[in-house]
Amino acid sequence: MSSGPLRVVAAMSGGVDSAVAAARAVEAGHDVTGVHLALSRNPASYRSGARGCCTIEDSNDARRAADVIGIPFYVWDMSAEFHDAVVVDFMDEYAAGRTPNPCLRCNESIKFAAVLDRALALGFDAVATGHYAELRPAPGAGGAQSRDQGLVELHRAADAAKDQSYVLGVLDQDQLRHSLFPLAGSEKPAVREEAARRGLLVADKPDSHDICFVADGDNAGWLAEKLGDRAPNHGGDIVDDATGEVLGRHDGTYAFTIGQRRGLKIGRPAPDGRPRFVLDIEPVAGTVRVGPRAGLRIDGLTGIRPRWCTAPLPAGEPFACTVQLRAHGTEHRAVVTPAADPHGDGPALDVELLDPAEGIAPGQAVVVYDGTRVVGSATISATRRSEQPA
């Protein structure tokens, strides 16, 4: 992609970050067009009150920001693609006893796939977003990085508190080459101050944290309504993982996640008086297993469907690195070895955690880092429980 002026689609969510990113893209000399994504044909069913990223309110905020910046503005209807790739995937994953990250899936399938495909087809060169992450040219030929010659690297943002490289770890080289992240070196307070100086009314708008398509924030209630009595998740036992004793009943495994402590409704405390946590979910049997916090500790996992931000790691060769297992989680020292999926025909990652983790569920993403550089990601399919004491 040329380093000169580009024709750029600025994805404008209606928040402060994407508005400032669009303004900076204009200042950098690019020919910028603002685009807001309509992700629901019934926006009133999505989160409102400046909490979501795809409501009518957000669309109006994005339009006003584009007017202030002085760029053309359009709304692109991505509701069908969003429903199929994100909402249905969210329901299917929970129905299968896994814990998905819908924002990561949205980045992969919508913002940097469907949007980029449409932008390129219309003659644009790149998509700019308000994500906090940095793109760098990969080192040239020679040395340990020679296999990355000519690639673009994705790195953590300067603002560690706002770093979003984890949810961008699903992007491949072609997508990264056509992406711009104008906020890479910025911290959030400075972005808000800049928005105010530019006269953008979204300067003080709260950040969005919740799942946009769950209007009231009640994920379990939303899933119960959407899935109903969809087998095999309608009712089952809550059992003690150590003894097998049935402690209670539940109305659906989709209401539980690994590591959950509250809302178990099992009536009485454990014999030692300590709280119980969800340790395992068996959707086919409808069984939710609970036990002490020590049972949440894992020291290894398997990741399937790897996606590489740079050149793929060589198969069978251990790679010393760090991994992140949640969007706002800590880094864990690890050794990652590309291998075959033990339950299928595709590639997989075997991850040995040198720093054990807690409460990690199948369906989450493992993102692999080499320093600040994002190497790639995979979907967690299985975990290995640590035998170390809590």
Sequence and secondary structure as in RCSB ss.txt:
>XXXX:A:sequence
MSSGPLRVVAAMSGGVDSAVAAARAVEAGHDVTGVHLALSRNPASYRSGARGCCTIEDSNDARRAADVIGIPFYV
WDMSAEFHDAVVVDFMDEYAAGRTPNPCLRCNESIKFAAVLDRALALGFDAVATGHYAELRPAPGAGGAQSRDQG
LVELHRAADAAKDQSYVLGVLDQDQLRHSLFPLAGSEKPAVREEAARRGLLVADKPDSHDICFVADGDNAGWLAE
KLGDRAPNHGGDIVDDATGEVLGRHDGTYAFTIGQRRGLKIGRPAPDGRPRFVLDIEPVAGTVRVGPRAGLRIDG
LTGIRPRWCTAPLPAGEPFACTVQLRAHGTEHRAVVTPAADPHGDGPALDVELLDPAEGIAPGQAVVVYDGTRVV
GSATISATRRSEQPA
>XXXX:A:secstr
  SS  EEEEE  SSHHHHHHHHHHHHTT EEEEEEEE  SSGGGS  SS  SSSHHHHHHHHHHHHHHT  EEE
EE HHHHIIIIIHHHHHHHHTT    HHHHHIIIIIIIIHHHHHHHTT  EEE     EEEE   SSSTTGGGTT
 EEEE  S TTT  TGGGTT  HHHHHTEE TTTT  HHHHHHHHHHTT GGGG     S TT TTS HHHHHHH
HHTT TT S EEEEETTT  EEEEES GGG  TT  TT   SS  TTS   EEEEEETTTTEEEEE GGGGEEEE
EEEEEEEESSS   TT  EEEEEE STT  EEEEEEEEEE TTSSSEEEEEEEEEEEES  TTSEEEEEETTEEE
EEEEEEEEEE  S  
